[in-house]
Amino acid sequence: MASANASAEIVAAVTANGHFELQGTPINNVPGMATSAFAHSGGQLVATYSAECYAAEGPPYSNTNSVTVAIVVFDTAGNQVAMLSPANFTSAFCSAGGGPGTFSITGVGTLPRGTYRVQVRGRLTEQRLTGWMGARSLVVSR
């Protein structure tokens, strides 16, 4: 057994307060959750998004509504170049059937050398229902 030091360099971070209401199923840019541009030397990029979150319950006895998120990477021209997995709208960030809580998800990807910015997007899985996110943060490291 050997040990090794692990280190990460934070390249961007943003925080925001206040509630953001999600309505319907369109993809919503989460307010305050877009980083400034940063230089990346190439290799692994890790982004962690944390937020207070709540998804309203569906029809009686139905807890199918959930809030899903995606952590998206853009180049300097504004083109989407990556969606960091596992945060790609495939699993619930928070779901109905419980009260509000604080949740976190981490996305990882490998990108070439370049200048990027990262943004969080959110959506509801049930068009007729609502949900919200409260205090939130996004930290990007390499």
Secondary structure as the mmCIF struct_conf table of DSSP 4:
data_model
#
loop_
_struct_conf.conf_type_id
_struct_conf.id
_struct_conf.beg_label_comp_id
_struct_conf.beg_label_asym_id
_struct_conf.beg_label_seq_id
_struct_conf.end_label_comp_id
_struct_conf.end_label_asym_id
_struct_conf.end_label_seq_id
STRN STRN1 ILE A 10 ALA A 16
BEND BEND1 GLY A 18 GLY A 18
STRN STRN2 PHE A 20 GLN A 23
BEND BEND2 GLY A 24 PRO A 26
STRN STRN3 ASN A 28 ALA A 34
HELX_LH_PP_P HELX_LH_PP_P1 THR A 35 ALA A 37
STRN STRN4 PHE A 38 HIS A 40
BEND BEND3 GLY A 42 GLY A 42
STRN STRN5 GLY A 43 ALA A 55
BEND BEND4 PRO A 59 PRO A 59
TURN_TY1_P TURN_TY1_P1 PRO A 60 TYR A 61
STRN STRN6 SER A 66 ASP A 75
TURN_TY1_P TURN_TY1_P2 THR A 76 ALA A 77
BEND BEND5 GLY A 78 GLY A 78
STRN STRN7 GLN A 80 ASN A 88
BEND BEND6 PHE A 89 SER A 91
BEND BEND7 PHE A 93 PHE A 93
STRN STRN8 CYS A 94 SER A 95
BEND BEND8 ALA A 96 GLY A 98
STRN STRN9 GLY A 101 LEU A 111
BEND BEND9 ARG A 113 ARG A 113
STRN STRN10 GLY A 114 LEU A 124
BEND BEND10 THR A 125 GLU A 126
TURN_TY1_P TURN_TY1_P3 GLN A 127 ARG A 128
STRN STRN11 THR A 130 SER A 141
#
